[in-house]
Structures are given as C-alpha cells and as structure tokens.
Amino acid sequence: MAFVTGRAQHPVWKALKTILFVLVILAVAGVYLYMNPEIWNKWVKGTPLAPAPAVTQMYKWRDASGQWQISDRPPDAGIKYEVLQFRSDTNVVPSLPIEEKGK
C-alpha cells in the first residue's frame, strides 16, 4: 500500500483548492451575467435586488406663438411649464379598444 505525503494531501491545501475553485466558478458566472444583463434582470425582477426603473424628466410649455414645446431643459425664467416624468417600466402608448364578439 502506498502512502501519499506532502502538501497535496494536507487538509489546508485541500480547503484552499476548494475555495479557489468556488471563486473561479463565481467569477465566471459574474462575467456571464454582466455580459447578459437581461438574464440577471429576469432573475431579480420583483426582488430588492432589481434595478430601479429609469425616470426621464421632460418640460412642457407654450411658446409666444402658442405652440407647445417639449424639452429636456426647462424654459427661460418667467414662463410657466409643466414637468412630465416617464418611467422606463411603463407603457406610454395607449392600447386600442377591444371590440366585443357578436357586434
């Protein structure tokens, strides 16, 4: 019967190899999820880890000729304007009315 001695069989060395293996697997998984964010977003949707939706802020006002103006910057001082906010997780296109069958 042959006995193997040395560093390769030491319990600390085995633990270090196991930890290194787990770290390499986690790094590969992290790079994969970084390169494919749609997978990560699908997994974390509805959890506290989900990214906050982006909010776009726009400004709406009437100019001197009565035309509506919409911009990402507010108008000059003294002009009344409305602030519009759009979230990236909402649909701003209204749906078409559904026709009932039999009519």
C-alpha positions in Angstrom: 0.0 0.0 0.0 1.4 3.4 -1.0 1.0 6.4 1.2 1.0 9.9 -0.4 2.5 12.5 1.7 3.3 16.2 1.3 1.4 19.3 0.5 -1.1 17.8 -1.9 -2.8 15.8 0.9 -2.7 18.5 3.6 -6.3 19.5 4.7 -5.5 23.2 4.5 -4.2 22.8 0.9 -7.4 20.9 0.0 -9.5 23.7 1.5 -7.6 26.4 -0.4 -8.1 24.5 -3.7 -11.8 24.2 -3.0 -12.1 27.9 -2.2 -10.2 28.8 -5.3 -12.4 26.5 -7.4 -15.6 28.2 -6.0 -14.1 31.7 -6.6 -13.3 30.8 -10.2 -16.9 29.5 -10.8 -18.4 32.6 -9.2 -16.2 34.9 -11.3 -17.2 33.1 -14.5 -20.9 33.3 -13.5 -20.5 37.0 -12.7 -18.8 37.8 -16.0 -21.6 35.9 -17.9 -24.3 37.8 -16.1 -22.5 41.1 -16.6 -22.4 40.3 -20.4 -26.1 39.2 -20.4 -27.9 41.7 -18.2 -31.4 40.5 -19.5 -30.9 37.2 -17.7 -29.9 38.9 -14.4 -32.9 41.3 -14.7 -35.3 38.4 -15.3 -34.0 36.5 -12.2 -34.2 39.5 -9.8 -37.4 41.1 -11.1 -39.7 41.8 -8.2 -36.9 41.4 -5.6 -35.0 44.1 -3.7 -32.0 43.4 -6.0 -33.9 44.6 -9.1 -32.6 47.8 -10.6 -34.7 50.9 -10.2 -36.5 51.9 -13.3 -35.0 54.9 -15.1 -37.1 58.1 -14.9 -36.9 60.7 -17.8 -38.0 64.2 -16.9 -39.3 66.5 -19.6 -40.7 70.0 -19.6 -43.8 71.2 -21.5 -44.8 74.8 -22.1 -46.4 77.1 -24.7 -44.1 79.5 -26.5 -45.0 83.1 -27.5 -46.9 81.9 -30.7 -49.0 79.4 -28.7 -47.1 76.3 -29.9 -46.4 73.5 -27.5 -42.8 73.0 -26.7 -41.3 69.9 -25.1 -37.7 69.7 -24.0 -35.3 68.0 -21.5 -34.5 71.5 -20.2 -36.8 74.0 -18.5 -37.8 77.1 -20.4 -36.5 80.6 -19.7 -37.4 82.2 -16.4 -40.9 83.6 -16.2 -42.5 81.0 -18.5 -45.0 78.6 -16.8 -44.3 75.0 -17.6 -45.3 71.5 -16.7 -42.9 68.8 -15.6 -43.5 65.4 -17.2 -41.9 62.2 -15.9 -41.7 59.0 -17.8 -40.6 55.7 -16.2 -38.9 53.1 -18.3 -41.0 50.3 -16.9 -44.4 51.7 -18.0 -46.1 51.7 -21.4 -46.9 55.2 -22.6 -48.7 54.1 -25.7 -52.4 53.7 -25.2 -53.9 50.4 -26.2 -56.6 50.2 -28.8 -60.2 49.5 -27.7 -61.1 45.8 -27.8 -64.1 45.0 -29.9 -66.6 42.6 -28.4 -67.5 39.5 -30.4 -71.0 39.4 -31.8 -71.3 43.2 -32.5 
